[in-house]
Amino acid sequence: MAGLLACGGDVAPSESGAEGREVVDVSASLEALLGSGVRIGVHVDPDSEAEAFLRILDAQLTPDGRFIVVLDASPPFVRVFNPDGSLEAAFVPRGEGPGEAESPEALAVSNDRILVLEPGRASVLTFDGELIEDRAIDFWPTSAARGCADDFLVYGPGAYGDGSIVWLRSFRFLEETSASILEGASPAELSAYRSRARGGSSRLARAGGLAVLHHDARDPPETLTLSCLDGTLTVDTVPEFKRPVVGREQSFTGGAARQLQLGSYVFTGAAILNQTPILSTWLIVASGTASGTHFIPARGGSPAFYTSSRVALLEAQPGHAVLIEASSPVPHIIMVDYDAFVRALGLEPR
């Protein structure tokens, strides 16, 4: 894929990454861009509990850019916003009834549907909260995205009746089929399924003619890129993620992260920019401390460094890029212009 990171006119001198790759400092251009972005969830209406985020689990744009849909850890779990940041709708209260959820883990959006997933359950709703259908599922979903056709892709390990493990599925009108592009499961994924716990962060993204899955449960972690046009699949390992885990799991504001060796990266998000899968990470500089966000091309090229330690890339579609700011004053969404974000990272135009 084309689109490697390179130094722009206002880029500071580069530094060395965890594996010796050149890291381009884009602090100045990103600081200005994020400062001018639309922020959702910072200025909270005291009469609207739907505008205050507890912990943002996911945020996705509709393909037409009409809405941004946010999944939060507190009810109402699904909030729909306009691109200007105004609240359009909020729904999915806590509960076990139709249109409710106990602990949602993932969502995916199309132009007219929202898929909400939690352990043991999947629901499809309209953008005003009307329930279309829901049913039981027999696996633990951790991430989802719009599929290549009129479907959704869902990641999460689970067992079939014959004991085999599948971890990537295609949902079409809630009619589940095993995605044939991937087979098997790693020991970490099997362990995660058996203990009903996450085996590492994962993220599905879809833009243009590509669908991307990055998952940390493999050793080393992999980024898989599927071409929607011809069905070809490429699998890449990212050198920065190869360092082993040391110690127990602990939490950072805005998401969970394992305690890693110094100089290791914690995966925080993924998106597709100019047909290039880009991963966002936090760099561990001390025990339990993350400093600096790195945007890493999954298929080679120079990582870009940004001085904020709490920015994660969640979504990108022509028109907007969506990031989460997990530090003070409160967790919130930042929406910026797509083309300006691409230029800030130094991605070559296509």
C-alpha positions in Angstrom: 0.0 0.0 0.0 1.1 3.5 -0.7 1.0 6.4 1.8 4.0 6.2 4.0 4.7 8.8 6.7 7.2 11.5 5.7 8.4 14.8 7.1 6.3 17.9 6.2 7.2 21.5 6.1 6.5 22.1 9.8 7.7 18.8 11.2 10.3 18.8 13.9 13.4 16.5 13.7 12.7 12.8 14.0 13.5 10.5 16.9 14.2 6.7 17.2 11.3 4.3 17.9 11.3 1.2 20.0 12.7 -0.9 17.2 15.0 1.8 15.7 12.6 3.0 13.1 12.6 6.7 12.5 9.7 8.5 14.3 8.5 11.7 12.8 7.4 14.4 15.3 4.1 15.9 14.2 3.3 17.6 17.5 2.9 21.2 16.2 0.6 20.4 13.3 -1.6 18.0 15.3 -1.8 20.3 18.3 -3.2 23.0 16.1 -5.6 20.7 14.3 -7.0 19.0 17.5 -7.3 22.3 19.1 -9.7 23.5 16.4 -11.7 20.2 16.2 -15.3 19.6 17.3 -15.3 18.2 20.8 -18.2 16.1 22.0 -18.6 15.5 25.7 -16.5 18.3 27.1 -19.2 20.8 27.8 -22.0 18.8 29.4 -25.6 19.9 29.6 -26.5 19.3 33.3 -30.0 18.2 32.2 -28.7 15.6 29.7 -27.1 12.5 31.1 -26.6 11.3 27.5 -23.8 13.9 26.9 -21.6 12.9 29.8 -19.3 10.0 29.0 -18.0 7.5 31.6 -15.7 5.5 29.4 -16.0 5.6 25.6 -15.9 2.1 24.2 -16.2 2.9 20.5 -17.2 5.6 18.1 -18.0 5.1 14.4 -19.2 7.4 11.6 -22.0 6.4 9.3 -20.5 5.8 5.8 -22.3 8.9 4.5 -20.9 11.0 7.3 -24.4 12.0 8.5 -23.9 10.9 12.2 -21.3 9.8 14.6 -22.4 6.9 16.9 -20.8 6.5 20.3 -20.9 3.5 22.6 -20.3 4.4 26.2 -19.9 2.2 29.3 -22.8 4.0 31.0 -26.4 4.1 30.0 -27.9 5.2 27.7 -25.2 3.1 26.1 -25.7 4.4 22.5 -25.6 8.1 21.7 -26.0 9.5 18.2 -24.5 12.9 17.4 -24.5 15.3 14.4 -21.1 16.3 12.9 -21.5 19.7 14.7 -21.5 17.8 18.1 -25.2 18.3 18.9 -27.0 15.3 20.3 -29.5 13.6 17.9 -30.6 10.6 20.0 -29.7 8.4 23.0 -31.0 5.0 23.7 -30.3 1.4 24.9 -30.9 1.7 28.7 -29.5 -0.8 31.2 -31.7 -3.9 31.4 -32.4 -7.4 30.0 -35.4 -6.5 27.9 -35.8 -5.8 24.2 -33.7 -2.8 23.2 -31.8 -2.9 26.5 -28.3 -4.1 27.5 -26.4 -5.0 30.6 -22.7 -4.6 29.4 -22.3 -3.8 25.7 -18.9 -4.5 24.3 -18.9 -3.4 20.7 -21.0 -1.7 18.0 -21.0 -1.2 14.2 -22.9 1.2 12.0 -24.2 1.4 8.5 -26.2 4.2 6.9 -29.4 2.9 8.4 -28.6 0.4 11.1 -26.7 0.1 14.4 -25.4 -3.3 15.6 -24.9 -3.5 19.4 -23.1 -6.5 20.9 -22.6 -7.8 24.4 -21.6 -11.2 25.7 -24.4 -13.6 24.6 -26.5 -11.1 22.8 -26.7 -9.1 19.5 -29.2 -6.3 18.7 -29.9 -4.3 15.6 -31.6 -0.8 15.9 -32.5 2.2 13.8 -30.9 5.6 14.4 -33.8 6.7 16.5 -33.5 3.7 18.8 -36.3 1.4 17.3 -35.4 -2.2 17.8 -35.3 -4.2 14.5 -34.2 -7.5 15.9 -32.2 -9.2 18.6 -31.1 -12.7 19.4 -28.7 -14.8 21.6 -25.2 -15.4 20.5 -22.7 -18.0 21.9 -19.5 -16.0 22.0 -17.8 -12.9 23.5 -17.7 -10.0 21.0 -14.9 -7.5 21.4 -15.1 -5.3 18.3 -17.2 -4.9 15.1 -17.4 -2.8 12.0 -19.3 -2.4 8.8 -18.5 -5.3 6.4 -17.6 -5.3 2.8 -21.2 -6.0 1.6 -24.5 -5.4 3.4 -23.2 -7.0 6.5 -21.2 -6.5 9.7 -17.9 -8.0 10.7 -17.6 -9.1 14.3 -14.5 -10.2 16.2 -14.6 -12.4 19.3 -13.6 -16.0 20.1 -16.2 -18.7 20.5 -16.8 -22.4 19.9 -19.0 -24.2 17.4 -20.8 -27.5 18.2 -17.9 -29.6 17.0 -15.5 -27.8 19.4 -13.8 -25.8 16.7 -13.0 -22.1 17.5 -14.0 -19.2 15.3 -13.0 -15.7 16.0 -14.2 -13.6 13.0 -17.8 -13.7 11.8 -19.9 -12.0 9.2 -23.4 -10.9 10.4 -26.0 -10.4 7.6 -29.4 -9.4 9.0 -28.4 -11.3 12.2 -27.9 -14.4 10.2 -24.5 -15.5 11.4 -22.0 -17.1 9.0 -18.4 -18.0 9.6 -16.0 -15.6 7.7 -13.9 -17.9 5.5 -11.0 -15.4 5.3 -9.6 -16.5 8.6 -9.3 -19.8 10.4 -8.0 -21.1 13.8 -7.2 -19.4 17.0 -4.1 -18.7 19.0 -3.5 -20.1 22.5 -4.2 -16.6 23.9 -7.5 -16.5 22.1 -8.5 -20.0 23.3 -7.6 -19.0 26.8 -9.6 -15.8 26.5 -12.6 -17.8 25.3 -12.4 -20.4 28.0 -12.1 -17.8 30.8 -14.6 -15.5 29.1 -12.1 -12.7 29.3 -10.3 -10.6 26.7 -7.1 -12.0 25.3 -5.8 -8.6 24.2 -7.2 -5.4 22.6 -8.8 -5.7 19.2 -10.1 -3.2 16.6 -12.1 -3.6 13.4 -12.1 -0.8 10.9 -13.6 -0.4 7.5 -13.1 2.4 4.9 -13.3 2.5 1.2 -12.4 -0.9 -0.3 -10.6 -2.2 2.8 -11.5 -3.8 6.1 -8.8 -4.1 8.8 -8.6 -6.1 12.0 -5.8 -5.6 14.5 -5.7 -8.0 17.4 -3.2 -8.3 20.3 -4.2 -11.8 21.2 -1.8 -13.3 18.6 1.9 -13.6 19.3 3.2 -11.4 17.8 0.0 -9.2 17.4 -1.2 -9.1 13.8 -2.9 -6.6 11.5 -5.0 -8.2 8.8 -6.2 -6.2 5.8 -8.9 -7.5 3.6 -9.6 -6.1 0.1 -13.3 -5.8 -0.4 -12.8 -5.6 -4.2 -11.0 -8.9 -4.8 -11.1 -10.7 -1.4 -7.3 -10.8 -1.1 -5.9 -10.8 2.5 -2.6 -9.6 3.8 -1.3 -10.3 7.3 1.3 -8.0 8.9 3.1 -8.0 12.2 4.1 -4.6 13.6 7.7 -4.7 15.2 6.8 -2.3 18.0 4.3 -4.7 19.5 6.7 -7.7 19.9 7.9 -7.0 23.4 6.5 -9.4 26.0 4.0 -8.6 28.7 5.4 -8.3 32.3 3.1 -8.0 35.3 -0.6 -7.9 35.8 -3.3 -6.0 33.9 -4.2 -2.5 35.0 -6.4 0.3 33.9 -5.7 3.6 32.2 -8.3 6.4 32.0 -10.4 5.7 28.9 -9.5 2.1 28.4 -7.6 -1.0 29.7 -3.9 -1.6 29.1 -1.6 -4.3 30.2 1.6 -3.4 32.1 4.4 -3.8 29.7 8.2 -3.5 29.5 9.5 0.0 29.3 9.6 1.2 25.7 6.7 -1.0 24.7 3.5 0.2 22.9 -0.1 -0.3 24.1 -2.5 -0.5 21.2 -5.4 2.0 21.5 -7.1 2.2 18.1 -7.0 1.7 14.3 -8.4 3.4 11.2 -7.8 3.5 7.5 -6.3 6.7 6.1 -5.7 7.0 2.3 -6.0 3.2 2.0 -3.3 2.8 4.7 -4.1 1.0 8.0 -2.9 3.3 10.8 -2.6 2.1 14.4 -2.6 4.5 17.4 -0.6 3.5 20.5 0.6 4.8 23.8 4.3 4.4 24.7 5.2 3.0 28.1 8.0 5.1 29.6 7.7 4.1 33.3 5.9 1.4 35.2 2.2 2.0 34.6 2.9 5.3 32.8 2.1 6.1 29.2 3.6 9.1 27.5 3.2 10.2 23.9 0.8 8.9 21.2 2.4 7.2 18.2 0.5 6.7 14.9 2.1 3.6 13.2 1.5 2.5 9.6 0.7 -1.2 9.9 2.4 -2.0 6.6 5.7 -0.1 7.0 6.7 3.5 6.9 7.7 5.9 9.6 5.6 6.2 12.8 4.4 9.7 13.7 4.8 11.0 17.3 2.4 13.3 19.1 3.1 14.7 22.6 -0.3 14.0 24.1 -0.5 10.7 25.9 -4.2 10.2 25.8 -5.3 10.5 22.2 -6.5 7.4 20.4 -7.6 7.1 16.7 -11.0 5.4 16.5 -12.4 6.1 13.0 -11.7 7.9 9.7 -13.9 8.4 6.7 -13.5 11.0 4.0 -14.8 14.1 5.6 -13.9 13.4 9.3 -11.4 11.7 11.5 -12.6 10.7 15.0 -10.3 10.5 18.0 -10.8 10.0 21.7 -9.1 12.3 24.3 -9.0 10.2 27.4 -7.3 12.7 29.7 -8.6 15.8 31.5 -11.1 17.3 32.0 -13.3 14.3 31.0 -13.2 11.6 28.3 -14.5 13.0 25.1 -14.6 12.8 21.3 -12.6 15.0 18.9 -13.7 15.3 15.3 -11.3 16.9 12.8 -11.2 17.4 9.1 -10.1 14.2 7.4 -7.8 15.8 4.8 -6.2 18.1 7.4 -5.5 15.0 9.6 -3.9 13.1 6.8 -1.7 16.1 6.0 -0.8 16.5 9.7 0.4 12.9 9.8 2.4 13.4 6.7 0.6 10.8 4.6 1.2 11.1 0.9 -1.9 12.0 -1.1 -3.6 9.3 -3.2 
